[in-house]
Amino acid sequence: MATGSLGSALGLRAGDLKATIAGEDLTLGGDIILSVHGVRIGEPDFYEKIRSKRKALGADDPFEVTVLRGGNVIKLSKPVSVLTAKK
């Protein structure tokens, strides 16, 4: 996870297990994003739905992401103002 990124500020965890599968170098592990504001990743028009919900949020509203981490589904949430603050 890039230092200072929105993902880092939200608490997303990157993978750290290096593997090569079918000749491709991969990094495994880390969070798998399942949904953003209740919009499931992969559902029809998910990107547009997430953008629409994000635009409706105020600075003090929570930005919510649901992830699969270590076999458990967890919700990550931070106020929009924290995620968009200039560093």
Residue pairs with C-beta under 8 A, 6 or more apart in sequence:
1 7
1 8
1 12
1 13
1 14
2 8
4 87
6 83
9 78
9 82
9 83
10 63
10 65
10 76
10 78
10 83
11 76
11 78
12 30
12 31
12 33
12 65
12 67
12 76
13 30
13 31
13 69
14 27
14 30
14 31
15 27
15 28
15 29
15 30
16 27
16 29
16 30
17 27
17 28
17 29
18 25
18 26
18 27
18 28
19 25
19 26
19 27
19 28
20 26
31 67
31 68
31 69
32 67
32 68
32 69
33 41
33 65
33 66
33 67
34 40
34 41
34 66
34 67
34 68
34 73
35 41
35 65
35 66
36 50
36 53
36 64
36 65
36 66
37 50
37 53
37 54
37 63
37 64
38 64
39 46
39 49
39 50
39 53
40 46
43 49
54 63
57 63
57 80
58 80
59 79
59 80
59 81
59 84
60 79
60 80
60 81
61 79
61 80
62 77
62 78
62 79
62 80
63 77
63 78
63 79
63 80
63 83
64 75
64 76
64 77
65 75
65 76
65 77
66 73
66 74
66 75
66 76
67 73
67 74
67 75
67 76
